[in-house]
């Protein structure tokens, strides 16, 4: 084998992956359906189980690690862009509502996950993994859906973002506990508490300090040269995201924090214009790489029924939790229903927990269960979000919701009549 051959194959495989992603995008555009499921499905269609035709290797064995890395970058751009579309000011104003709403959301979904595991007869370790898989939303899918449907200015978006960040604090604690139980049969209570406090303190510090530094950031980012401006923005994004990961805060949340801070600057629109093509390109690769990690040949048997039951439980739990969280914050029933329908997607965090279960030698059913469950909700999530207005109308005919006509909670921004479908 020639020295340059592996790299030549790598470039060819990446080119093939991009061509497949583009084809999936064209099909979804023709069908006028969310593109996310198509990216995931085309990724599932190829992989180690696929064929090699001439020089076109649909197994993606050599390029899979690199494609996976590009996917990680895609998550960073998706969350960074979402932060830019939002603002730290709006987030701070509804801090109390977010804590209450996040607690309601996690409490309901985690409890339902525990009940599902126990009623299915699993041991305690498997039950805890299943509860984690069914509790944590996919921040990448939620981010893309909010941006694609132009809902970043909707009144419920601040609660949705807040819940995502609240979930990350929970995830930092939960993974610390679970890794101790699953991988080493022990867990340090002090270490878990310290990890959670560091994660929470870090996020609050970035938001508060970042906002105080806005005047300074305005001066520092006053760079005329577009190339240098891009390097400064990209460098800041990857440094903060990478550092976040070292203290057990998901790198995607680190990217969201950077976006929230920079959204307060006078350069926000220029940054959005710079990031947009990267967000679309690398975001598409992320969903493809996610599908590439799922082996369709391993999906079947008892895992299918367990996943279907879990999907139904999650849909009900998310809707109820979203309604309670939104109404507690003073949002209308329509905006509250959008919360549960928007963050129903499960993704990268669920797969991480399933991989942990595999590494810990837990029951083999966990992996195919997680794959089927995540795939179904990754498809349903964007669809439910897009059709949320019609879903609400249908449910409203049954339950006859009546919005509170009183003055909204001052902690939540005044709702605007925005409903971009």
C-alpha positions in Angstrom: 0.0 0.0 0.0 1.3 3.4 -1.0 2.0 6.0 1.7 -0.6 8.4 0.3 -3.3 5.7 -0.4 -5.1 5.8 3.1 -5.5 9.6 2.8 -6.8 9.2 -0.8 -9.4 6.7 0.4 -10.3 8.9 3.3 -11.0 11.9 1.0 -13.0 9.7 -1.3 -15.1 8.3 1.5 -15.8 11.7 3.0 -16.8 12.9 -0.5 -19.1 9.9 -0.8 -20.6 10.7 2.6 -21.3 14.3 1.6 -22.8 13.2 -1.7 -25.2 10.8 0.1 -26.1 13.6 2.6 -26.8 15.9 -0.3 -29.0 13.2 -2.0 -31.0 12.7 1.3 -31.4 16.5 1.5 -32.8 16.7 -2.1 -35.3 13.9 -1.4 -36.5 15.5 1.8 -36.9 18.8 0.0 -39.0 17.2 -2.7 -41.2 15.6 -0.1 -41.3 18.8 2.0 -40.4 16.9 5.1 -37.9 17.6 7.9 -34.4 16.7 6.6 -33.1 15.4 9.9 -34.7 11.9 9.6 -33.4 11.5 6.1 -29.8 12.3 7.2 -30.1 9.7 9.9 -31.7 7.0 7.7 -29.1 7.4 4.9 -26.4 7.0 7.6 -28.1 3.8 8.8 -28.3 2.5 5.2 -24.5 2.5 4.9 -21.8 1.4 7.3 -20.0 -1.9 8.1 -23.0 -3.9 6.9 -23.1 -2.2 3.4 -21.3 -3.1 0.2 -18.1 -1.9 -1.5 -18.7 -1.1 -5.1 -15.5 -0.5 -7.1 -13.7 2.4 -5.3 -16.9 3.4 -3.6 -16.7 1.9 -0.1 -20.1 2.3 1.6 -18.8 0.7 4.7 -17.0 3.9 5.8 -14.6 1.8 7.9 -11.6 4.0 7.3 -13.4 7.4 7.5 -15.9 6.7 10.3 -13.7 8.3 13.1 -13.1 11.4 11.0 -16.8 11.7 10.0 -17.7 11.3 13.7 -15.3 14.1 14.6 -16.9 16.4 11.9 -20.2 15.5 13.4 -19.0 16.7 16.8 -18.1 20.0 15.2 -21.6 20.1 13.7 -23.1 20.0 17.2 -21.0 22.9 18.3 -22.0 25.0 15.4 -25.7 24.2 15.9 -25.7 25.1 19.5 -23.5 28.2 19.0 -25.9 29.5 16.3 -28.9 28.8 18.5 -27.2 30.9 21.2 -26.7 33.7 18.8 -30.3 33.7 17.8 -31.3 33.9 21.5 -29.6 36.2 24.1 -28.3 35.9 27.7 -30.5 38.8 28.7 -33.7 36.8 28.0 -32.3 33.8 29.8 -31.4 35.7 33.0 -34.8 37.4 33.2 -36.5 34.0 33.4 -33.9 32.2 35.6 -36.4 31.2 38.3 -38.9 29.9 35.9 -36.3 27.9 34.1 -35.2 26.2 37.4 -38.8 25.3 38.2 -39.6 24.2 34.7 -36.4 22.2 34.4 -37.1 20.4 37.7 -40.7 19.6 36.5 -39.4 18.3 33.2 -36.7 16.1 34.6 -38.8 14.9 37.5 -41.6 13.6 35.3 -39.5 12.1 32.6 -36.9 10.5 34.9 -39.7 9.0 37.1 -41.4 7.5 34.1 -38.1 6.1 32.9 -37.5 4.4 36.3 -41.0 3.0 36.3 -40.5 1.6 32.7 -37.3 -0.1 33.7 -38.7 -1.6 36.9 -41.9 -2.8 35.3 -39.9 -4.4 32.5 -38.1 -6.5 35.2 -34.6 -5.1 34.7 -31.9 -5.1 37.4 -31.2 -1.7 39.1 -28.1 -0.8 37.0 -30.1 -1.4 33.7 -33.1 0.6 35.1 -30.9 3.6 35.9 -29.4 3.5 32.4 -32.9 3.2 30.7 -34.1 6.1 32.9 -31.2 8.3 31.7 -31.7 7.3 28.1 -35.4 8.3 28.2 -34.8 11.6 30.1 -32.2 13.6 28.2 -33.2 15.5 25.1 -31.1 15.9 22.0 -29.7 19.4 22.1 -28.5 19.1 18.5 -31.9 18.2 17.0 -33.7 20.7 19.1 -31.3 23.5 18.0 -31.7 22.6 14.4 -35.5 22.4 14.5 -35.8 25.8 16.3 -33.6 27.5 13.8 -35.1 25.8 10.7 -38.6 26.6 11.8 -37.6 30.2 12.7 -38.9 29.8 16.3 -36.0 31.4 18.1 -38.1 34.5 18.9 -41.1 32.5 20.2 -42.0 33.0 23.9 -41.4 29.4 24.8 -37.9 29.2 23.4 -36.3 30.7 26.5 -37.8 27.9 28.5 -36.7 25.3 26.0 -33.1 26.5 26.1 -33.3 26.7 29.9 -34.4 23.1 30.1 -31.6 22.0 27.8 -29.0 23.7 30.1 -30.7 22.4 33.2 -30.6 18.9 31.7 -26.8 19.3 31.2 -26.3 20.0 35.0 -28.4 16.9 35.7 -26.4 14.9 33.1 -23.1 15.9 34.7 -24.3 14.6 38.1 -26.0 11.5 36.6 -23.1 10.4 34.5 -20.8 10.8 37.4 -23.0 8.5 39.6 -23.8 6.1 36.8 -20.2 5.6 35.6 -19.3 4.8 39.2 -22.1 2.3 39.6 -21.8 0.7 36.1 -18.1 0.8 35.5 -16.6 0.4 39.0 -19.4 -0.5 41.3 -18.6 2.5 43.5 -19.3 6.2 43.6 -17.9 9.0 45.6 -20.7 11.2 46.9 -18.3 14.1 47.5 -16.9 13.8 44.0 -20.4 13.8 42.5 -21.5 16.9 44.4 -18.3 18.7 43.6 -18.6 17.9 39.9 -22.2 19.2 39.9 -21.3 22.4 41.6 -18.4 23.0 39.3 -20.6 22.5 36.2 -23.4 24.8 37.5 -20.9 27.4 38.7 -19.1 27.4 35.4 -22.3 28.0 33.4 -23.4 30.8 35.6 -20.0 32.4 35.6 -19.8 32.4 31.8 -23.3 33.9 31.4 -22.8 36.6 34.1 -19.2 37.5 33.5 -19.7 37.3 29.7 -22.5 39.8 29.9 -20.4 42.2 32.0 -17.7 42.0 29.4 -19.9 42.9 26.4 -18.5 46.5 26.1 -15.0 45.1 26.0 -16.0 42.3 23.5 -17.5 45.0 21.2 -14.1 46.7 21.1 -12.1 43.5 20.7 -14.3 42.2 17.9 -14.1 45.4 15.9 -12.0 43.7 13.3 -12.3 44.8 9.7 -10.4 41.8 8.2 -13.0 39.0 7.7 -10.4 36.3 7.8 -9.0 37.4 11.1 -12.5 38.0 12.5 -13.5 34.4 11.6 -10.3 33.0 13.3 -11.0 34.9 16.5 -14.7 33.7 16.6 -13.8 30.1 15.7 -10.9 30.1 18.2 -13.2 31.4 21.0 -15.9 28.8 20.2 -13.6 25.8 20.2 -11.5 26.9 23.2 -14.5 27.4 25.4 -16.3 24.3 24.2 -13.2 22.2 24.7 -12.5 23.6 28.1 -16.1 23.0 29.1 -15.7 19.3 28.4 -12.7 19.1 30.8 -14.9 20.1 33.7 -17.8 17.7 32.8 -20.0 20.3 31.1 -21.0 19.1 27.6 -18.9 20.8 24.9 -22.2 21.5 23.1 -23.4 23.5 26.1 -20.1 25.4 26.1 -20.8 26.4 22.5 -24.3 27.5 23.5 -22.9 29.7 26.2 -20.5 31.4 23.8 -23.4 32.1 21.5 -25.5 33.5 24.3 -22.7 35.9 25.3 -21.8 37.0 21.8 -25.5 37.6 21.0 -25.3 40.6 23.3 -22.6 42.3 21.2 -23.0 44.7 18.3 -21.3 42.1 16.1 -24.0 39.4 16.5 -25.4 39.7 13.0 -22.0 39.6 11.4 -21.1 36.4 13.4 -24.4 34.8 12.4 -23.7 35.5 8.7 -20.2 33.9 9.2 -21.4 30.8 11.0 -24.5 30.0 9.0 -22.9 27.9 6.2 -20.7 26.0 8.7 -23.8 25.3 10.8 -25.7 23.8 7.9 -22.8 21.8 6.5 -21.4 20.3 9.7 -24.8 19.9 11.2 -25.8 17.7 8.3 -22.7 15.6 8.8 -23.6 15.1 12.5 -27.0 13.6 11.8 -25.4 11.3 9.1 -22.7 10.2 11.5 -25.3 9.5 14.1 -27.1 7.2 11.7 -23.8 5.6 10.8 -23.4 4.6 14.4 -26.6 2.6 14.3 -26.5 -1.0 13.0 -30.0 -1.8 11.5 -29.2 -5.5 11.5 -29.0 -5.5 15.3 -32.5 -4.0 15.7 -35.2 -6.4 16.5 -36.8 -8.8 19.0 -37.7 -7.7 22.5 -35.9 -4.4 22.1 -38.4 -3.2 19.5 -41.4 -3.6 21.9 -39.5 -2.0 24.8 -38.6 0.9 22.5 -42.1 1.4 21.3 -43.5 1.4 24.8 -40.7 3.9 25.8 -41.6 6.2 22.9 -45.3 6.3 24.0 -44.3 7.0 27.6 -41.9 9.7 26.5 -44.5 11.4 24.3 -47.0 11.6 27.1 -44.5 12.5 29.7 -42.9 15.3 27.6 -46.3 16.8 26.7 -47.4 16.9 30.4 -44.1 18.2 31.6 -44.0 20.8 28.9 -47.5 22.0 29.8 -46.7 22.2 33.5 -43.4 23.9 33.0 -44.9 26.5 30.6 -47.9 27.2 32.7 -45.8 27.6 35.8 -43.8 30.2 34.0 -46.9 32.1 32.9 -46.9 31.0 29.2 -50.1 30.2 27.3 -51.3 26.7 26.9 -50.3 26.8 23.2 -46.8 27.9 24.0 -46.6 25.4 26.8 -47.6 22.6 24.5 -44.8 23.6 22.1 -42.2 23.0 24.8 -43.0 19.3 25.2 -43.4 18.7 21.5 -40.1 20.5 20.7 -37.8 18.8 23.1 -39.1 15.3 22.7 -36.2 14.2 20.4 -33.6 12.0 21.9 -30.1 11.6 20.5 -26.4 11.9 21.3 -26.7 11.7 25.1 -28.9 8.6 25.0 -26.3 6.9 22.8 -23.6 7.8 25.2 -25.4 6.2 28.1 -26.1 3.1 26.0 -22.4 2.8 25.2 -21.6 3.1 28.9 -23.9 0.2 29.6 -22.1 -1.9 27.0 -18.7 -1.0 28.4 -20.0 -2.0 31.9 -21.1 -5.4 30.6 -24.8 -4.8 31.2 -27.6 -6.6 29.4 -27.2 -6.7 25.6 -30.7 -5.4 25.0 -29.8 -1.9 26.1 -27.9 -1.0 22.8 -30.6 -2.0 20.3 -33.3 -0.6 22.5 -31.5 2.8 22.6 -30.9 2.8 18.9 -34.6 2.1 18.0 -35.9 4.5 20.6 -33.6 7.3 19.6 -34.3 6.7 15.9 -38.1 6.9 16.3 -37.9 10.1 18.4 -35.3 11.7 16.1 -37.9 11.2 13.3 -41.0 12.1 15.3 -39.4 15.1 17.1 -39.0 17.4 14.1 -42.4 16.3 12.7 -44.2 17.0 16.0 -42.5 20.4 16.3 -43.5 21.4 12.8 -47.1 20.3 13.2 -47.4 21.5 16.8 -50.1 24.1 15.9 -52.4 21.4 14.4 -51.6 19.0 17.3 -52.5 21.6 19.8 -55.8 22.3 18.0 -56.7 18.6 18.1 -55.9 18.2 21.8 -57.6 21.5 22.6 -60.9 20.1 21.2 -60.7 17.3 23.7 -59.4 19.1 26.8 -60.8 22.6 26.2 -57.8 24.4 27.5 -58.4 28.0 28.6 -55.4 30.3 28.7 -54.9 32.4 31.8 -55.9 36.0 30.9 -54.1 37.4 33.8 -50.9 39.5 33.5 -48.0 37.1 32.6 -45.2 36.3 35.1 -42.8 39.3 35.0 -39.9 36.8 35.0 -40.9 35.8 31.5 -40.8 38.2 28.6 -44.0 39.4 27.2 -45.3 36.9 24.6 -45.3 38.0 21.0 -47.7 36.7 18.4 -45.1 34.7 16.6 -45.9 31.3 15.2 -43.6 30.5 12.3 -44.7 27.2 10.9 
